[in-house]
Amino acid sequence: MEPTSAPPDPTTAKGGEREGERGGGGGGSSSTTTTSYQHHAPATTTTPPPPPLSRYESQKRRDWNTFLQYLKNHKPPLTLGRCSGAHVIEFLKYLDQFGKTKVHATGCPYFGHPSPPAPCACPLRQAWGSLDALIGRLRAAYEENGGRPESNPFGARAVRIYLREVREGQAKARGIPYEKKKRKRPSADGGGGGGDSGSSSRVASGSGRTTNVVTSAVASTTV
């Protein structure tokens, strides 16, 4: 009689199946998800350069530096806080040595002649229009640099009187009549006011043009 084989142990069979399942699961290829991080450099903001100064602003800055240099070279030295209208007039007279406008003296045969036929020995001066424009720029620069309007030496009454005397004197000496601008009357419909141009007057033939007033000369000249 042949020996009867023992039936398989169900526990062992199931365990083998489980091990096979585990083995089969472990034999597969595992996929790994890799997250890549891109490093971006921080965005740099470029500040645009300041706009270039206008011709008026550039000239105003040069004139202001010229006047400050004049105060520094003054004997005795002057501070801006102690500057008065008299010092401004002194500054304007100082600038006459750099002028390019012929102003005939009273005894000159060409006094009052707008187009002298020959040269003369009369001195050159700063034109009234140049001085008037210079004072306007310095008056604005004074307040822009912290000065109070009520103590502005460039707006002093003495300075206005001096400029008026220069204007009238040069007009007579050069034989140049004044051209007064007429005040514009408003139209019937109320539009187009006259503005502030009515009260201003100027000398003819372009004497109101501004000139570069001795920016480099003051730095090397003591008063």
C-alpha positions in Angstrom: 0.0 0.0 0.0 1.5 3.3 -1.0 1.8 6.0 1.6 -0.7 8.7 1.2 0.8 12.2 0.8 -0.4 14.7 3.3 -2.6 17.4 1.9 -1.0 20.8 1.5 -1.2 23.1 4.5 -3.6 25.9 3.5 -1.8 28.2 5.8 1.5 27.6 4.1 -0.1 27.8 0.6 -1.7 31.1 1.4 1.5 32.4 2.9 3.4 31.4 -0.2 0.9 33.2 -2.3 1.2 36.3 -0.2 5.0 36.1 -0.4 4.7 35.7 -4.1 2.5 38.7 -4.3 4.9 40.7 -2.2 7.8 39.5 -4.3 5.9 40.4 -7.5 5.1 43.8 -6.2 8.7 44.4 -5.2 10.1 43.3 -8.5 8.4 46.0 -10.5 10.1 49.2 -11.4 9.3 52.1 -9.2 8.9 55.6 -10.7 10.2 58.5 -8.7 8.7 62.0 -9.4 11.4 64.6 -9.2 10.4 68.2 -8.7 12.8 70.7 -10.3 13.0 74.2 -8.8 14.0 77.0 -11.1 15.8 79.8 -9.4 15.0 83.1 -10.8 17.2 86.1 -10.2 15.3 89.0 -8.5 14.1 91.6 -11.0 16.3 94.7 -10.9 14.5 98.0 -11.3 16.5 100.5 -13.2 15.9 104.1 -12.1 15.6 106.3 -15.2 18.1 109.2 -15.3 16.7 112.6 -14.4 15.5 114.7 -17.3 18.1 117.2 -18.5 17.8 120.7 -17.3 16.2 123.3 -19.5 18.3 126.1 -20.8 16.7 128.5 -18.3 17.3 126.1 -15.3 20.9 125.6 -16.4 21.6 129.3 -16.7 19.9 129.9 -13.4 22.1 127.4 -11.6 25.2 129.0 -13.2 24.2 132.5 -12.2 23.5 131.3 -8.6 26.9 129.7 -8.3 28.4 132.8 -9.7 26.8 135.0 -7.1 27.8 132.7 -4.3 31.4 132.8 -5.5 31.2 136.6 -5.6 30.1 136.6 -2.0 33.0 134.3 -1.1 35.5 136.5 -2.8 34.1 139.7 -1.4 36.3 141.7 1.0 35.2 141.2 3.7 33.5 138.0 2.8 29.7 138.1 2.8 27.2 135.5 3.8 23.9 135.1 2.0 21.9 136.0 5.1 23.7 139.4 5.4 23.3 140.2 1.7 21.1 143.2 1.0 19.9 145.1 -2.0 23.0 147.3 -1.9 25.2 144.3 -2.2 23.2 143.1 -5.2 23.7 146.5 -6.9 27.4 146.3 -6.2 27.4 142.9 -7.8 25.7 144.3 -10.9 28.2 147.1 -11.2 31.0 144.6 -10.8 29.6 142.7 -13.8 29.9 145.7 -16.0 33.6 145.0 -16.6 32.6 141.9 -18.5 29.9 143.7 -20.6 29.7 143.9 -24.4 27.3 146.7 -24.9 28.7 150.1 -25.9 27.2 152.9 -23.7 28.2 156.4 -24.9 29.2 159.0 -22.3 27.5 162.3 -22.2 30.4 164.1 -23.8 30.8 161.6 -26.6 29.9 162.9 -30.1 28.0 159.7 -30.7 25.8 160.1 -27.5 22.3 159.2 -28.5 23.3 157.9 -31.9 21.9 154.4 -32.5 24.4 153.6 -35.3 27.7 155.4 -34.7 29.8 155.7 -37.8 33.1 155.1 -36.1 34.4 153.5 -32.9 34.9 155.6 -29.7 36.5 155.2 -26.3 33.3 154.8 -24.4 33.2 151.8 -22.0 31.4 148.6 -22.5 28.7 147.7 -20.1 26.2 144.9 -19.4 23.0 145.6 -21.3 20.0 146.4 -19.2 18.1 143.5 -20.6 20.8 141.1 -19.5 20.8 142.5 -16.0 17.1 142.4 -15.7 16.9 138.8 -16.8 19.8 137.9 -14.4 18.0 139.5 -11.4 14.9 137.5 -12.3 16.8 134.2 -12.3 18.6 135.0 -9.1 15.4 136.1 -7.4 13.9 132.7 -8.2 17.0 130.8 -7.2 17.2 132.6 -3.8 13.7 131.3 -2.8 14.4 127.8 -4.3 17.4 127.5 -2.0 15.4 128.2 1.1 15.3 132.0 1.2 12.2 133.8 2.3 10.4 136.0 -0.2 10.1 138.9 2.2 13.8 139.0 2.7 14.8 138.4 -0.9 17.6 141.0 -1.7 17.1 140.6 -5.4 13.5 141.9 -5.1 14.5 144.9 -3.1 13.2 148.3 -4.1 16.7 149.7 -4.5 17.5 147.0 -7.1 14.3 147.9 -9.1 15.2 151.6 -9.0 18.8 150.8 -10.2 17.6 148.7 -13.1 15.2 151.4 -14.1 18.0 154.0 -14.1 20.2 151.7 -16.1 17.4 151.1 -18.7 16.7 154.8 -19.1 20.4 155.8 -19.2 21.3 153.2 -21.8 18.3 154.1 -23.9 19.4 157.8 -24.0 23.1 157.0 -24.5 22.4 154.5 -27.4 19.5 156.4 -28.9 17.2 153.5 -28.6 13.5 154.3 -27.9 11.4 152.3 -25.6 8.7 149.9 -26.9 5.9 149.6 -24.4 3.7 146.6 -24.8 0.1 147.5 -25.0 -2.3 145.8 -22.6 -4.5 143.4 -24.4 -8.2 144.1 -23.8 -10.5 141.1 -23.2 -12.8 140.3 -26.1 -16.5 140.8 -26.0 -17.2 137.1 -25.1 -14.9 137.4 -22.1 -12.1 135.2 -23.5 -8.4 135.9 -23.8 -7.3 138.1 -20.9 -4.5 140.5 -21.2 -2.2 138.6 -18.7 0.7 140.4 -17.0 2.5 141.5 -20.2 0.8 144.9 -20.3 2.9 146.6 -17.6 6.3 145.4 -18.9 8.5 147.4 -21.2 11.8 146.7 -23.0 14.4 148.3 -25.1 14.1 147.7 -28.8 16.7 145.9 -31.0 16.9 142.8 -28.8 18.6 144.2 -25.7 16.4 141.9 -23.7 18.4 138.9 -24.7 20.2 137.1 -21.9 23.9 136.6 -21.9 26.1 134.3 -20.0 27.3 136.5 -17.1 30.9 135.8 -16.2 30.5 132.4 -14.8 34.2 131.6 -15.0 35.6 135.0 -14.3 34.2 135.4 -10.8 36.0 132.3 -9.6 39.4 133.7 -10.3 38.7 137.4 -9.4 38.5 138.8 -5.9 36.4 141.9 -5.3 
